[in-house]
Amino acid sequence: MVINPDHKFYFVSFISRQRLRRIDITSHYNDYGKEAQFYLDVADFFGVNRIVPRSGEWNLPWKINLMPGLEMPLYDAGFSKNFEQVSDERALEIKKLIQASNAKITLYYSGGIDSVVSLVALLRNLTDEELQNITIALSSESIIEYPEFFHKYIHNKLKIVDSAHVKYSDIQNAGGYAITADQGDSIFGTELATELYYNYKDLLANLSGQMRSKLENYESKVSSREAHYSDYADILIKFFELPGSPEFGAKFYERMKLNIQTSGASVYTLHDFFWWWIFNLKYSECAVRGALYYSDGEDLKKCLHETTINWFNGRDYQLWSMANNNTGQKIRGTTAASYKWAAREYIYSFDKNPWYFRHKLKVSSLKNIFERTQAKTTRIFGMDQDYKVVTYMDPGIEVFMHNQLSKFG
């Protein structure tokens, strides 16, 4: 594959300099302009830079367009469906697919809140006969995350396969469909927010006395209209501190602020700030990563658009997300145990398990699966607009990256 300056991508995964040792980009860091350095710093802070903006201004060194099907709907102030309605209607779409074509469907299940929502919706809305078309792809971690649910609703009731041995391409080649719940964080706001809330007091201790006094009174207002995200600027800058790049925290905050302002998005509170990060800038990553990294098939376009069902990528889920900032549906208070509140309520209405409802915390199950199966997370540079995978081993990729970063600014 020939990579040239005009090469267009739908997705780029630029890994941190520490993980990019086999390519000589790190030694050029000080030769690059401020924009290129910031791009590399984002990768260093998060471990990878996979930003693809759906709205607002955010400069990138590569030509990236939004993949069809991932467009952000226009905000609808009159949207009134609740989370239960949207989830049940999503399950009814699967029901129709089964009724129309006897479709065989594999749900990737982690035992975490997002995948449990999708399975609960299917259990609520499909008949016993229709559920025979559902296979659950899980791992030992999936059982450990929620053992009661596994034994009560899955074991000896639904077909089960080991998720480590059934890839998206296997399901596609067998004529089936894969359901992934990867985009659950996208509609509720990233767990990055709960990390800040958990470390709030420690971050405060590093601020000046006057600012510390002000923000002590704002700890409980992270999803309240009583406080704007800009009130937390100092603590956000401290949170996004990057060793070796002392200006990164302030730059990242200002870049997010600019993106919000140029998008015209309804972003007000601190939790909105983190929600917008994943709902806008990281949405594409959550949508494509399963099929891209956990597939051996050649027809990636078909896998992404026809045989993979991103449960939370429906229009109504997005409209629900946009209409429910600061309503108590995404998070209540500042604890990780209240994150994804509407999803917790939906699950509890079905399983009546008070522990899972009140105490379940997020576990990075997808990362564990990728690591165990040696998925291609550090080998893939991107996916171009012909749905071809570009890897870090491809001829000319190092020159391409260096040239693009050099002239980026």
For each residue, the residues with C-beta under 8 A, 3 or more apart:
1: 388 390 394
2: 396
3: 7 390 394 396 397 400
4: 7 400
5: 400 403 404
6: 63
7: 3 4 62 63 384 400
8: 63 64 65 384 385
9: 12 62 63 64 65 382 383 384 385 390
10: 52 64 65 66 67 284 288 382 383 384 385 387
11: 50 52 64 67 284 285 288 292 382 383
12: 9 49 50 52 60 62 64 381 382
13: 48 49 50 285 377 380 381 382
14: 39 40 43 48 49 50 381
15: 19 20 43 47 48 49 378
16: 19 20 43 44 46 47 48
17: 20 21 25 26 29 40 43 44
18: 21 44
19: 15 16 47 378
20: 15 16 17 23 25 26 392
21: 17 18 26
22: 392
23: 20 392 397 398 401
24: 27 28 398 402
25: 17 20 28 29 40 398 401 402 405
26: 17 20 21 29
27: 24
28: 24 25 31 32 402 405 406
29: 17 25 26 32 37 40
30:
31: 28 406
32: 28 29 36 37 40 405 406 408
33: 36 37 408 409
34: 37 38 409
35: 38 39 59 61 408 409
36: 32 33 39 40 61 405 406 408 409
37: 29 32 33 34 40 41 245
38: 34 35 41 42 248 251 255
39: 14 35 36 42 43 49 60 61 405 408
40: 14 17 25 29 32 36 37 43 44 49 405
41: 37 38 44 45 242 245 248 251
42: 38 39 45 46 49 51 252
43: 14 15 16 17 39 40 46 47 48 49
44: 16 17 18 40 41 47 242 245
45: 41 42 240 242 248 252
46: 16 42 43 49
47: 15 16 19 43 44
48: 13 14 15 16 43
49: 12 13 14 15 39 40 42 43 46
50: 11 12 13 14 282 284 285
51: 42 58 60 281 282
52: 10 11 12 64 66 281 283 284 285
53: 56 57 58 60 259 280 281
54: 66 70 71 72 280 281 283 284
55: 72 259 263 264 265 280
56: 53 258 259 260 261 262 263 264 265 280
57: 53 258 259 262 263
58: 51 53 255 259 281
59: 35 408 409
60: 12 39 51 53 64
61: 35 36 39 404 405 408
62: 7 9 12 382 404
63: 6 7 8 9
64: 8 9 10 11 12 52 60
65: 8 9 10 385
66: 10 52 54 70 71 284
67: 10 11 70 284 287 288 304
68: 71 305
69: 287 304 305 313
70: 54 66 67 283 284 287 313
71: 54 66 68
72: 54 55 279 280 283 318
73: 76 315 318 319 322
74:
75: 265 266 319 322 323
76: 73 79 319 322 323
77: 323
78:
79: 76 316 319 320 322 323
80: 323
81: 85 86 89 316 319 320
82: 85 86 320 342
83: 86 87 320 329 342 343 345 346
84: 87 88 345 346 349
85: 81 82 88 89
86: 81 82 83 89 90 314 316 317 320
87: 83 84 90 91 117 118 120 121 346
88: 84 85 91 92 121 124 125
89: 81 85 86 92 93 316
90: 86 87 93 94 118 121 311 314 316 317
91: 87 88 94 95 118 121 122 124 125 126
92: 88 89 95 96 125
93: 89 90 96 97 314
94: 90 91 97 98 105 122 126 179 309
95: 91 92 98 99 125 126 130
96: 92 93 99 100
97: 93 94 100 101 103 105 177
98: 94 95 101 102 103 105 126 130 133
99: 95 96 130
100: 96 97 103
101: 97 98
102: 98 133
103: 97 98 100 133 176 177
104: 133 135 174 175 176 177
105: 94 97 98 133 134 135 176 177 178 179 309
106: 134 135 136 137 161 166 171 176 177 178 179
107: 115 118 119 122 134 135 136 137 178 179
108: 115 137 138 163 178 179 180 181 290
109: 115 116 118 119 136 137 138 142 154 163
110: 114 115 138 139 141 142 145 181 363 365 366
111: 115 116 138 141 142 143 144 145 146 149 150 365
112: 115 116 145 146 184 360 362 363 365
113: 116 117 184 340 343 344 347 360 362
114: 110 117 118 181 182 183 184 185 311 312 340 343
115: 107 108 109 110 111 112 118 119 142 181 184
116: 109 111 112 113 119 120 146 149 347 356
117: 87 113 114 120 121 181 184 311 343 346 347
118: 87 90 91 107 109 114 115 121 122 179 181 311
119: 107 109 115 116 122 123 136 153 154
120: 87 116 117 123 124 346 347 350 351
121: 87 88 90 91 117 118 124 125 346
122: 91 94 107 118 119 125 126 131 134
123: 119 120 126 131 153 350
124: 88 91 120 121 350
125: 88 91 92 95 121 122
126: 91 94 95 98 122 123 130 131 134
127: 130 131
128: 131 132
129: 132
130: 95 98 99 126 127 133 134
131: 122 123 126 127 128 134 157 158
132: 128 129 159
133: 98 102 103 104 105 130
134: 105 106 107 122 126 130 131 158 159
135: 104 105 106 107 158 159 160 161
136: 106 107 109 119 154 158 159 160 161
137: 106 107 108 109 160 161 162 163 166 178
138: 108 109 110 111 142 143 150 154 160 161 162 163
139: 110 142 143 162 163 164 365 368 369 372
140: 143 144
141: 110 111 144 145 363 365 368 369
142: 109 110 111 115 138 139 145 146 150 163 365
143: 111 138 139 140 146 147 150
144: 111 140 141 147
145: 110 111 112 141 142 363 365
146: 111 112 116 142 143 149 150 356 360
147: 143 144 150 151
148: 151 152 351 353 356
149: 111 116 146 152 153 154 351 353 356
150: 111 138 142 143 146 147 153 154 155
151: 147 148 154 155
152: 148 149 351
153: 119 123 149 150 157 158 351
154: 109 119 136 138 149 150 151 157 158 160
155: 150 151 160
156:
157: 131 153 154
158: 131 134 135 136 153 154
159: 132 134 135 136
160: 135 136 137 138 154 155
161: 106 135 136 137 138 165 166
162: 137 138 139 165 166
163: 108 109 137 138 139 142 166 369
164: 139 369 372 373
165: 161 162
166: 106 137 161 162 163 170 171
167: 170 171 294 295 296
168: 171 172 178 290 291 294 295 297 303 307 308
169: 172 173 295 296 297 303
170: 166 167 173 174 296
171: 106 166 167 168 174 176 177 178 307
172: 168 169 175 176 178 295 297 299 302 303 307
173: 169 170 297
174: 104 170 171
175: 104 172
176: 103 104 105 106 171 172 307
177: 97 103 104 105 106 171 307 308 309
178: 105 106 107 108 137 168 171 172 290 291 307 308 309
179: 94 105 106 107 108 118 309 311
180: 108 183 290 308 309 310 311
181: 108 110 114 115 117 118 184 311 312
182: 114 286 287 289 290 310 312 366
183: 114 180 186 187 283 286 287 310 311 312 313
184: 112 113 114 115 117 181 187 188 311 312 340 343
185: 114 188 189 190 191 278 286
186: 183 278 279 282 283 286 312 321
187: 183 184 279 312 317 318 320 321
188: 184 185 275 321 330 331 339 340 342 343
189: 185 193 271 272 274 275 278 279 330 331 339
190: 185 193 274 275 277 278 282
191: 185 194 195 336 339 362
192: 195 196 274 277 278
193: 189 190 196 197 222 270 271 273 274 275 331 339
194: 191 197 198 331 334 335 336 339 362
195: 191 192 198 199
196: 192 193 199 200 203 235 236 239 270 274
197: 193 194 200 219 222 334 335 336
198: 194 195 334 335 336
199: 195 196 202 203 239
200: 196 197 203 204 219 235 334
201: 204 205 219
202: 199 205 206
203: 196 199 200 206 207 235 238 239
204: 200 201 207 212 215 216 235
205: 201 202 212
206: 202 203 238
207: 203 204 211 212 215 234 235 238
208: 211 212
209: 212 213
210: 213 214
211: 207 208 214 215 234
212: 204 205 207 208 209 215 216
213: 209 210 216 217
214: 210 211 217 218 231
215: 204 207 211 212 218 219 231 232 234 235
216: 204 212 213 219
217: 213 214
218: 214 215 221 222 227 231 232
219: 197 200 201 215 216 222 334
220: 224 333 334
221: 218 224 226 227 269 270
222: 193 197 218 219 227 232 269 270 271 331 334
223: 269 270 271 272 326 328 330 331 332
224: 220 221 227 269 326
225: 268 269 326
226: 221
227: 218 221 222 224 231 232 269 270
228: 231 268 269
229: 232 233 236 267 268 269 270 272 273
230: 233 257
231: 214 215 218 227 228 270
232: 215 218 222 227 229 235 236 270 273
233: 229 230 236 237 253
234: 207 211 215 237 238
235: 196 200 203 204 207 215 232 238 239
236: 196 229 232 233 239 240 249 253 270 273
237: 233 234 240 241 249 250 252 253
238: 203 206 207 234 235 241 249
239: 196 199 203 235 236 249
240: 45 236 237 248 249 252 253
241: 237 238 246 248 249
242: 41 44 45 245 248 249
243:
244:
245: 37 41 44 242 248
246: 241
247: 250 251
248: 38 41 45 240 241 242 245 251 252
249: 236 237 238 239 240 241 242 252 253
250: 237 247 253 254
251: 38 41 247 248 254 255
252: 42 45 237 240 248 249 255 256
253: 233 236 237 240 249 250 256 257
254: 250 251 257 258
255: 38 58 251 252 258 259
256: 252 253 259 260 273 276 277
257: 230 253 254 260 261
258: 56 57 254 255 261 262
259: 53 55 56 57 58 255 256 262 263 276 280 281
260: 56 256 257 263 265 267 273 276
261: 56 257 258 264
262: 56 57 258 259
263: 55 56 57 259 260 280
264: 55 56 261
265: 55 56 75 260 276 280
266: 75 272 322 325
267: 229 260 272 273 275 276 325
268: 225 228 229 272 325 326
269: 221 222 223 224 225 227 228 229 272 273 325 326
270: 193 196 221 222 223 227 229 231 232 236 273 274
271: 189 193 222 223 274 275 325 326 330 331
272: 189 223 229 266 267 268 269 275 276 325 326
273: 193 229 232 236 256 260 267 269 270 276 277
274: 189 190 192 193 196 270 271 277 278
275: 188 189 190 193 267 271 272 278 279 321 325 330
276: 256 259 260 265 267 272 273 279 280 281
277: 190 192 256 273 274 280 281 282
278: 185 186 189 190 192 274 275 281 282 283 286
279: 72 186 187 189 275 276 282 283 318 321
280: 53 54 55 56 72 259 263 265 276 277 283
281: 51 52 53 54 58 259 276 277 278
282: 50 51 186 190 277 278 279 285 286
283: 52 54 70 72 183 186 278 279 280 286 287
284: 10 11 50 52 54 66 67 70 287 288
285: 11 13 50 52 282 288 289
286: 182 183 185 186 278 282 283 289
287: 67 69 70 182 183 283 284 310 313
288: 10 11 67 284 285 291 292 304 383
289: 182 285 286 292 293 294 366
290: 108 168 178 180 182 293 294 295 308 366
291: 168 178 288 294 295 300 303 304 308
292: 11 288 289 295 300 304 376 380 383 389
293: 289 290 370 375 376 377 380
294: 167 168 289 290 291 369 370 373 375
295: 167 168 169 172 290 291 292 300 303
296: 167 169 170
297: 168 169 172 173 300 302 303
298:
299: 172 302 303
300: 291 292 295 297 303 304 383 387 388 389
301: 304 305 387
302: 172 297 299 305 306 307
303: 168 169 172 291 295 297 299 300 306 307 308
304: 67 69 288 291 292 300 301 308 387
305: 68 69 301 302 308
306: 302 303
307: 168 171 172 176 177 178 302 303
308: 168 177 178 180 290 291 303 304 305
309: 94 105 177 178 179 180
310: 180 182 183 287 313
311: 90 114 117 118 179 180 181 183 184 314
312: 114 181 182 183 184 186 187 317
313: 69 70 183 287 310 317 318
314: 86 90 93 311 317 318
315: 73 318 319
316: 79 81 86 89 90 319 320
317: 86 90 187 312 313 314 320 321
318: 72 73 187 279 313 314 315 321 322
319: 73 75 76 79 81 315 316 322 323
320: 79 81 82 83 86 187 316 317 323 324
321: 186 187 188 275 279 317 318 324 330
322: 73 75 76 79 266 318 319 325
323: 75 76 77 79 80 319 320
324: 320 321 327 329 330 342
325: 266 267 268 269 271 272 275 322 330
326: 223 224 225 268 269 271 272
327: 324 330
328: 223 331 332 341
329: 83 324 341 342
330: 188 189 223 271 275 321 324 325 327 339 340 341 342
331: 188 189 193 194 222 223 271 328 334 338 339 340 341
332: 223 328 338 341
333: 220 338
334: 194 197 198 200 219 220 222 331 338
335: 194 197 198 338 339
336: 191 194 197 198 339 361 362
337: 358 359 360 361
338: 331 332 333 334 335 341
339: 188 189 191 193 194 330 331 335 336 362
340: 113 114 184 188 330 331 343 344
341: 328 329 330 331 332 338 344 345
342: 82 83 188 324 329 330 345 346
343: 83 113 114 117 184 188 340 346 347
344: 113 340 341 347 348 356 357 360
345: 83 84 341 342 348 349 357
346: 83 84 87 117 120 121 342 343 349 350
347: 113 116 117 120 343 344 350 351 353 356 357
348: 344 345 351 352 353 354 356 357
349: 84 345 346
350: 120 123 124 346 347
351: 120 148 149 152 153 347 348 356
352: 348
353: 148 149 347 348 356 357
354: 348 357 358
355: 358 359 360
356: 116 146 148 149 344 347 348 351 353 359 360
357: 344 345 347 348 353 354 360
358: 337 354 355
359: 337 355 356
360: 112 113 146 337 344 355 356 357
361: 336 337
362: 112 113 191 194 336 339
363: 110 112 141 145 368
364: 367 368
365: 110 111 112 139 141 142 145 368 369
366: 110 182 289 290 369 370
367: 364 370 371
368: 139 141 363 364 365 371 372
369: 139 141 163 164 294 365 366 372 373 375
370: 293 294 366 367 373 375 377
371: 367 368 374 375
372: 139 164 368 369
373: 164 294 369 370
374: 371
375: 293 294 369 370 371
376: 292 293 379 380 391
377: 13 293 370 380
378: 15 19 392
379: 376 391 392 393
380: 13 292 293 376 377 383 389 390 391 392
381: 12 13 14 390 391 392 394 397 401
382: 9 10 11 12 13 62 389 390
383: 9 10 11 288 292 300 380 387 388 389 390
384: 7 8 9 10 387 388 390
385: 8 9 10 65
386:
387: 10 300 301 304 383 384
388: 1 300 383 384
389: 292 300 380 382 383
390: 1 3 9 380 381 382 383 384 394 397
391: 376 379 380 381 394 397
392: 20 22 23 378 379 380 381 397
393: 379 397
394: 1 3 381 390 391 397
395:
396: 2 3 399 400
397: 3 23 381 390 391 392 393 394 400 401
398: 23 24 25 401 402
399: 396 402 403
400: 3 4 5 7 396 397 403 404
401: 23 25 381 397 398 404 405
402: 24 25 28 398 399 405 406
403: 5 399 400 406 407
404: 5 61 62 400 401 407 408
405: 25 28 32 36 39 40 61 401 402 408
406: 28 31 32 36 402 403
407: 403 404
408: 32 33 35 36 39 59 61 404 405
409: 33 34 35 36 59
